[in-house]
């Protein structure tokens, strides 16, 4: 009952029983993964299995072994062979062993995920032979912590559930108009001022007159918090991608440092409503220096090779009306405000490249010319991704119609308040990240896809959980499993077992519709 379904799986007869006498065997780089298996089994079993040195199969043991001859499976591939007398997990890299462990845990009774001893349980793994590896290298989820702050404990809980479903990327949306969520030592007002808004609009922001809840909202992650999150994720082979919005979605930063905006004489506060805010960074040398100072501290916290700079929904009205910006456009020999944004993004691209990193942004970064080496995250449908791939740029697909998990999951009158749209489970499962019109040489630029949890209408972590699963389980299969292995009816059968695991993990998923 695995989710996502493996590439190849052949069932045997009988099963291997894990008891307190079972030994976990590993050596070298496999030892760290073996410890994770021991740690994972210990609470429900009420004991810690012995960890022994070695790499060869032996009776009564679970053996984890790095085998570089399996490199055709890729860094995240693995083989899992369960016999009545032993279990063998092999892979060319530690990540493969980790995913083999996730499959092993999923084959045990769901009670294995309990955090207290389960009396009278029988821990039997059915005999099976699995060869498995992911279809895509980017299997991501984005969590918006700016619109509503999400506590560190919840982020860690989310990482655990993502790892179980073989996701390998978590994007943290850390800055926006409504809140700045990352401590920057050089600019303390970003969190002293920018992390707190006076109140929040109630109901849909499109309906006026606006009503507000009258309650201050805020919070931020200290740099120590982020080091803990990044380390916790890395231990589970998940890369954390920070998103620092620019040049739009910048009101919280401008509220903290008014000189970064186009109207420094007009004090602002972090925005209390949703939608596209007109406030935008003024593209002066001082602002460029500020953003690069921020990124310098971000790079010290996040080892991710790819850094997200947003780039979306940057309205240009303030630039058009600003004599300073118009003079800057003329000074740089640019055609218009779109080229001004492109120039701004290219400054960040060059800066990140000099630091050995790559820039990724929402598909608006295509406007005015795409920075060399930039990766495009295509959200306004797939056309931006297709255009970027044709130009030889790597792409992460994130189109609203299939990956925006802030959309309703059913009839709005029967669902909690959401931003709009409709994205049922089946539609997520049927998503194909590679558009049919793409040529093979273009398709190779599709790194994968990502689901988005924008949090304007997700005020609590329980609501985030509800909107994430089971749709994220469906997306895990889209991104990991071969397209020809997908079968929605069969997925629902396996999903029923997966939901039992989520029950035990105290995850507030949406219940399935009755077919």
N, C-alpha and C positions, 0 to 999 in steps of 0.2 A: 504493500500500500504506500509506495513511495511518491512523494511530490517534491520536485519534478520527477517525471518518469525517466529512467535511465535509457541510454542508447541501446544497450543489449542486456537482456536479463533472461536467464534460463533457470527455471525452478527445478530443484532436486526433491528427494524424499527425506523425511525426517528433519531433525534440527539439532543445533548445538545449544546446550544449556549452559548459561553463565551462572556459576556458583561462587561462593566465597573463596573456593579453592582455585578458581580460574586465574591463570597468570597472564599478564600482558607483557609481551616480549617486543623489544625495540632496541635499536642502537643508533648512534650518530644523530643526524637531524630528525630522525623519526621519534626520538625520545620525547621531544616537546609535544608532539601530537599525541603520543601514547598517554602522557600525563593528562591531557584534556579528556581522553576517553575514561581514564580512571576517575577523574574529577566528576565527569558527567554521570557515571554510574553510582558513585558513592552514596548520595543522599537517599535514593529510593532503595538501594540494596542494603543500606545500613552498615556497610563495611567498605574498606578500600582494598581493591585488588592489588596483589603484589605486582610490582614492575621489575622485570628482569632484563638483563642485557642479552642481545642476540638478534638474529634476523631470519633464522631458518624455521620453517614450520615444525611444530611439535605438538604431541597430543595434549589435550586439555588447555591449550593456550590460544590467545588472540595475538597474532603476530602482525606487526606493522613494519613495513620494509620499503626503503627507497630503492627503486630499481630504474636506473637511467636507461635501460634498454626499452622502457615503455615511453620514451620521449615522443613517440608519434601520437600519444594521447594528449600532449600539451601539458603545460605547467599545472593545470587544475584537474587533469584526468586521473582515474584510478581504476583498479580492478579489485573486486571484493569476491572472495571465494569462501563460502561457508560449507563446511562438511560436518558430519556428526561428531567428529573428534577434534576439530580445530577450526579457527577462523584466520584467514590470511587477507590483509589489506596491503596492496602495493600501489605505488605511484612514482612517477619520475621526480616529483617535487613534494615538499611538505604540504602544500595546499591540496594536492590530490588526496593525500592521506586524511586530511581534515574532512574533505567531502565524503570520503569513504566511511568515516566515522559517523557523519550525519545520516548516511543511508543505513548503517548498522543500527543506530539508535531508532530510526523510524520503523525498522522491522521488528523491534521489540514492542511489547504491550505499551500503550500510551502512558501507563502509570510509571514508566521509567523516568518521566520528567518531573515526578513529584519531588519536593524538597524535604521529605521526611520518609523514614523507612516504611515500606509497604509490606505488611505482615502477610505471609502465606503466598507471596507472588512467585510465579515461575517465569524465569527470564530465558525464554527459548527463542533463538533466532532460526527461522526456517532455512534449510539448505538451499543455496542459490549460487549462481555464478553470474557476476555483473561486470561488464565493461562499460565505462561511462566517462564522458567528457562534455564540456559545455559547447553549445553552438556559437555563442557570442562571448566576447571578452569583457564587455561592459554590461553588467546586469545590476541596474541601479534603482534606487528610490531616493526621492528628494523630500526632506522634511523642512517645512517653513517654520522657523522658530522666531521670526520677526513679528508677524502679525499677532501671534499668541506665543508667549514664551513657554518652552517645554523643559521641565526640570531634567537635570543630568541623569537622575535615576531612570527616567523614562527613556531617554536616549539609549542608555545601556540595555534596557529591556528590549527595545526595538532592534538593537544590533543582534541580540541573541536570536530573536525570531527570524530576522533576515538571514542569518548564517545557517539556521536550520533548513531554510529553503534555498540555499546556495546562491544568494545574492552576494555580490562582491564590491558594491559601491554604495556609499551613503553620502548624498549631497546635503550639506547643512546650509540653508538659506539664512544667513546671519545678520544681514542688514537690509533695511528698507525704510520707507517713509514713516512707518508706525513704531519702529524700535530698532536700536543698535544693540546687538547681543554679544559682542566679543570685546573683551578687555584689551585696550591698546595703551601700553604704558606711556608712550610719548604724548598721547592726547586723552587725558583722563576724563574730559568733559563728554566724550563720546558715550560713556556709560553713566556718568553722573547726571547728564541732561538727556542724552539721546536714548537711553534705555527705558525711559519712563514716559508714558502718556497719561494725560489727565483723566480720560474716560474713553469709552468705546461706543461706536454707533450700535444701536439695537436694530435687529432685523436687516433686511436687504438695504444696502447703501443707496441703491437706485431709487428708493422710495422716499420722497420728501413730503413734508418737512422731516428732517432727521430727528430721531429721538436717541438719547444717550443714557448709558447706565449709571453715570455719575461716580464710577469706581475707578481709581487709578490702576493701571496695569503696567507691569514691567518685569525686568529681571535681565540678567546677563550671565555669560559663562566667564569665569576667571580663566586666566591662561593655564593655571593648574587643572581646572575642570577640563579644558580642551585637551591637555596632554593626557589626562586619564581616558577621555573618550577615544582619542586617536589610538592610544596604546591598547585599549580594550578591543577596539575594532580590528586592529592589526593582528592581534592574537587570534582572531577569528577569520583572518584573511579577507577583511573588508577594508577598502581604501576610503578614507573620509575626504571628500572634496569640499573645501570651503567656498562659499559664494559671497563675494563682497560686491554689492551692486554699484554700477557706475555707467554712464554719467547721470542717468535718471534714478528714480527710487532713492533719492538721497536726502530727503527732508530731515530725517532724524540727525544725520551728520551736520547738516546746515543749521539746524536748531542749536547744536552744540557749538559750532564755529561759524557764525553768520558770514564771515568773509569768504567762505567757500561757495556762497550762492550769488545769484545775479542781483539781489537786493539786500546788501549787507546792512542797510539802515532800517530794515523792516524785520524786527525780531520774530522768530517762528518758534513753535513748539512741535514736538513729534505729532504726526497726523492722527486724528481720532476717527477717521472714516476710511472706507475702502475705495478702490478705484485707481485711476491713473492721476497721480499728483503732478502739477506743473513744475514743481521746484526741481532744479537740476544744477549740478555743479557748474560753476563758471570755469571755462577752460584756460585758466591762467597758469603761468609757471608755478605759482605758489600752490595752486590746487593740485597740479600734477605732482609736485613734491610731497604734498600731504598724502595723496593716495598711494604713492610709492613708499612713503614711510609706513603707512598702514600695512601694505603688502609685505614689507620687510619683516614685520612682526608676525604676520600671518604665515609666511614661509618658514619661520623658525618653529612654528607650532604644528604645521601640517606638512609631512614629507611627501604628500601627493605630487606626482609629476605633473598633474593637470590642475589648474587653478581657475575657478569660475569667476568671471567679472560681470555677470549679468548682461547689461547692454540692451535690455528690452524696454519698450514703452518709454523711451526718452523723448518726451514732447519738446518741441523746439521753439515754442512761442517766446519764452524768456530770452533765448539766444537771439531770436529775430529782433526783439525790441531793445536789446542791450547794445549801446554804442561800444562798450568794451569788447564784446564778443564779435561785433561786426568789424571792428578794427583788427581783431586777431585773425579773422578769416582772411581779410585783405593782406595782412602781414605775412601769413603763411602761404599765400597764393592759392587759396582753396576756392572752390566753386560756390559752395553753399553750406548750410547747416548740417546736411547729411555727411558731407566730406569732413566737416569739423568733428563730428562724432567719430568718423573713421580714423581721423588723425589722433583723437584722444585714445581710442582703443589701441592703435598701433604703438603709442608710447608705452602702454602697458604690455603689449606683446613683446616689444624689444626688451623692456625691463625684465620680464619673466624669462625670456630666452637667455638673457645674460646670466641669470641665476640657475639655468639648467631646467627650467620649467616650461610648460606649454599653457597657453591661454585657451579657455573654452568660454563661449557665450551663447546666449539665446540668438535665434536666427536673425534678429535685427542687426547684428554686427556685419551682416552682408551688405547693408545699405552704405553706399559711398565707397565701397571697395573693402574686401576682406583682408585683414592683416595676414601676412605670410606665416604659415605654421599654425594658424588658429584652428580650433575644432569648433564645429557648429552643433548646438543643441536645437533641433528643429521642433518648435512647439506650435507654430501657426500652420498646422497641417504638415505635410511632408515635402512641399515644394522647395522650402528653404534647404532642407537636407539634400534633396535631389540636385539642386543648383550647386551646392557646396561640393558634393561628391564629383560632379562633372568637372569642377575646377581642381580636383585632386585633393580636397580637404577631407579630413576624417569627420565623421558625423555620429552623433548619438540621437536616435529618434525619440521624440517626446511629444507627439502630436496630441492636441487636446481631446480629440474624439475617441482615443483609445487609452490614454495614459493619465488623464487628469482625474485623480481619485477624490478630488473635492466635488465632483459632479454627483448628482443623485444616483442611487443604485436601483431605484424603483419609482413608482408614482410619488411625486412630491408631497401629496397630502398624507401619505403613509410613512414618510421618512423625516428624520430630523432636518432642520433648516440647513440648506447647502447653497452653494453659489449659483447653481443652475445646471442646465445640461442634463444628460442622462447617460450613464455608462454602466449597464448591467454586467454581471459576471461573464456571461456568454460572449459578449462583444469583446471584452478584454482577452478572453481565451483565444478568440479567433483572429487576434491581431497578427499581422505579418510585418516585421520590421523592414524587410527589403522590398521596396515597391516593384511591381511587376515590370514597369517600364525601364528599370535600371539595367544597363549592360553589365556583364560580369566584372569588367575592370572598374566600374563605378561601385558596384555592390561591395567590393572588398574594402571600401572606405566606411562602411557601416559598422561601427564598433559594437553596437548593440542598442539597447533602449533603456528607458527609465520611466518609472511612474512617479507622479507628483502629488504631494500632499500639501497643497496650499491651505493656509490655516486661518483665513479671514473668518470662516464660519466653523472653525474647529477650536472652540474655546477651552476644551479639556482634553486630557490625554485619553480618556475613555472614548471620546468622540473620534480622535485620531485613529484609535484601534479599530473602531467600528467602520470607518471609511477605508482603512487599509486592507483588511482581510474580510472575506476570502479572495478579494480581487488580486492582492499581491501574490497569493498562491498560484492563481491562474497566470499571472505575468512571469512567475518563476519558471513555469513550464514553457512559455513562449520563448524565453531567453536561454534556457538550458537545453531543452530537449530537441531532437531532430523534428523538423516540421512534419515529416511523414509519420512520426510516432504519436502525434496529437489526435485525440479522440475525446470530444467533450463528454459524451455519455460515460465513458470509462473513467475520465477525470473526476466526475462527480462521485463515483464509487470510491475512488481513492481519497477524494477530498473529505468524505465523511469521517475517515480515520484521522485525517489531518486535523479536522476540527476538534476531535477528542483530545488531541495533543494541545491545541490552543486553549481548550477548557482548563486543562491542568496547569497551563502556563498563565492562567488568569488573564486571558486576552479577550477583550470585549468585541468579538467579531460579529458581523451581520449574519443572521441566520439565513439559510438557503430558502428560496422561494419553492413552494410546492409545485412540481411540474404537472 
